[in-house]
Amino acid sequence: MRVIIESDAQGVGWRAARFVASLVRRKPGCVLGLATGGTPLGTYNELIRMHQQESLDFSQVTTFNLDEYVGLDPAHPQSYRYFMQENFFRHINVDPGKAHVPDGRAKDLGAYCQEYEQMIEHAGGIDLQILGIGRDGHIAFNEPGSSLGSRTRLKSLTGETITDNARFFEDESQVPRLAITMGVGTILESRQCLLLATGTSKARAIRSTIEGSITAQVTASALQLHRDVTAVIDEEAAAWLTRREYYAEVEEAQSLLENGEFSRLGIGNQ
């Protein structure tokens, strides 16, 4: 797993947006997996700026969001469809018919979850999946104990997740108890994953994800099994990592390679 440590949340958003923009320019018809929440907002804001000021074109892009609350109307201010529309989709030129968010009001939720998997497959699979992380180390709504081979399905939310998300509602009783979520197995089939984390509240989860054992109790730890994961985190989220010096050395070497400074890497000096 490649680990990039930025000084603050703004730096995380700036760096993550470059990964996304690079893919969109290289593969205009790419498939993006998107996440909601406060952490990816900086990335979306920077991508909006790049669209408006640098002509970054999303017209051929297809998107799939990770999850959605069960029971909320898409127009509800706390639905993830509403979040994506207000914070990203309406500011760029993505085709509305290609911007997918799970339907938490589907009549047959079990059948719909299978259909969502099929939609991803028919689109050619996800090229780049953006991920946030919960304080307990969950990705999407794959709560602790979720199968690491799980697919898109209904999931009951833990008390900790409900409490964390209550700040977005008038009171905790209004937070939905069920959600549709991509499974860990679905996420691991993405060609590339981009894990974002900011703030001291995520430091423990980040250490468990990057340096801990692979366990269903920390579903983000399954990313260690993926062949192409980049974690972009700020200094606060990186505070509990024990191998920070090594991660910095790797990034320095990567930068030298990208800039063609091979001699400084001892390449071609023989």
N, C-alpha and C positions, 0 to 999 in steps of 0.2 A: 504494500500500500504506500503510495506516495503521500507524504505529509508536508503541507505548506502552511507555515505559521505566519500570519499577518499581524501587524501591530494592533489593529482594532477591527470593529465590525465593518466599517466603511471599506477597509482594505480587503476584507473577505468578499464583500459584494463586488468590488472592482475586479479582483482576480477571477472569481467564479464566472463573471459575465464574459471574460475573455475566452474561457474554455468553450462556453456556449456559442459565442459569436464566431469563433474559429470553425466550429463544426458547421454552423449554418452557412457560412461563406464557402466552405469546402464541399458541402453536400446540401444544396438548397432544399431538397426534398426530404430532409432528415426527420426522424421521429424523436421528439423530446418527451421525457418523463418529468412532470412538474410536481412541486410540493407547495403546500400552503404554510402559513405561520409567519412569525416575525423575522426569522433568520433569512429566508430567501428574498425578503423585500428589497434589500440593498442590491441584490443581483438583478431583480426585475426592473428596478429603477434605472440601473445602469444600462440594461438592454433597451429600455424605452428611449433613453437618451441617445444610444447608438443608432436606433431606428430613426429617430427624428433628426439627428444631426449628422449621422454618417451613412445614412441610407441602408442600414442593415435590414434585409428583406426577409420577412417571415411568411410571404404569400404562399409558398409551397410547403411549409412546415406542417407536420401533424403533431398534436400534443395529446398526452394522456396524463391525467392527474392520478396521484396515488390513492386518494381516499375521499370519502364524503360521509357526513352524518346521515343516519337513517331517519326519515320523517320530516326533514326540513325542506321546505319549498326552495327551488333554486333562487327565488327572489328574496329569501330571508337574509337579513344582513349578516348572519353568522354561518350561512351555508358556504361551502368551499367553492361552489360555482360562482356565487356572488363575489367572494374574495378575489378569485381569479379574474373575473370580468372587470371589477373596479380597479384592481391593482396591476393588471397586465394586459389582458386581451383587448380592451377597448382603446388602448394607447398604441397598439401596433397593428400591422396589416395581416394578421393571421386570419385564415378562412374560418368563420364561425362553425362551419360544418366539419372542420378537422380539429377543433379544440374540444377534447373529450374530458368530462368530469363525471365520475360515477353518479348514477341516478338513485338517490336515496329514497325516492318515492315510487320505485318500480313495483308493479303489482305482484310479480313473482321474483322476489329478491334472489333466491337461489339460482333460478334460470338466468337472471340478469348478470350475476357474477360470472357465470360460464360464458355468456355473450361478450362480456367485457374482455375476458381472456382471448376470445376469438377475434375481437376487433384489433387487439394488439398484434396478434399473429398475422392477420390479414394485411396490416399496415407494414409488415416486414420486421416487426420487433422494435424494441426501443434502442435507439443509438446511444443516447446519453440520459441517464436518470439522475435528476437532482434530488437529494435527500436531506432532510433535517434529522434531528435526533432528540428523543425525549430524555428527561432527567434520569430515567431508569434504563436508558440504552435502547429503547424501541425505535424502529424505523417504520414509517407509515403508521398504521394502527396495529402493528404486530406486537402486541403486548408481551411481557415476559411469559415464557412458557409456550409461545407459538411455535409450531413446527417450522424448522428451517427449510423444509421443502414445500411449504404451504402455497396455495394459489389464491387468487382473488375470491373473497368470501365475506360473510358477515362476521363481525367480531365484537364481543362485549368489551367495553372499556373498563379499565381498572379505576379504583377510587382515586389513585394518584393522578391519572390522566384527567379524570373528571374535575378534580380540584384545580389542576393546572389550567384547564380550559375555561373554568368558571369565570375568570376575569373578563371574558368576552361576552358574557351573558349578564342579565340583571341579578341573577342569583344561581347558586349551584344546582338547584332543582330543575332549572331549565336546560341544563346540558344534556343532550341525547345520550343514552346509555349504549346505543349500538351504532356501528359504522360499517360501511363497505370499505374494504381495504385490499389493495394488491397484497399478495402473499410474499413472504421472503423468497420463495423459489421463483416467483415472477420477477422480482427485483433483480435477483442474481442472473437472470437470463439477459438483462440489458448488456449491451456491448461495452459500455463504460458507465461508471457510477461516480457522482460528484457529491461527497458528503460535506455539509456545511455545519459549523457550530460556532457560537459566540457566547461569551459570558461565563462567569465562574460557576453558574448552576449546571453547566454541561461538562465541567472538567472531569468529574468522576466517570461519567458515561464515556467520554472520549478516551480516557485511559483504558477502561475495560474493553472498548471496541478495538483499539489499535494495538494494545500491548497485553491484553488479557487472554484468557482461554476462550475458545469458541464454544458458546453455550446458548441454548434456547432461552435462558434467563436474561440474556442481553442480546436481543435479536440482531442488533447492528454488528455484533462480532462476527456474524456469518459473512460479512464483507471481506474478511480475511481470506475467504475461499475464492473470491472473484479475481480474475486475471488483470483487471484494469480499474482500480479505484484510486481516486485522488481525494484526500481530505484537506479542505481549506478551512482553517480555524484561526481564531484570534489568540492573542497572548493569554487571555484569561481562561479560555477553554483548554489551552495547552498546558496549564499550570501544573497538572499532576503527571505529565509524561516524564518518563525517566531517560529517554533517548533523544532528547531535543537537540543536542549537539550533532548527533549523527544525521538527523533529519535536515538540519541546516547545511551540513556538508554535502549531502545528496543534492539539495537544491542548488548549491553553488556549482557543483559539477554539471548539473543539468543546464544551468544558465550558460556556462562556458561552452558546452556542446552546442547549444542553440545559437550562440554567437560565433561559432567557428574558431574559438580560441583553444585549439587542440594542443598547442605547445605547453600551455599551462596545466594540461592534464597528463603531460608526459607522452603524448601521442606524436609520433614522427620525430622523436629526438634521438632515436637509435641510429 
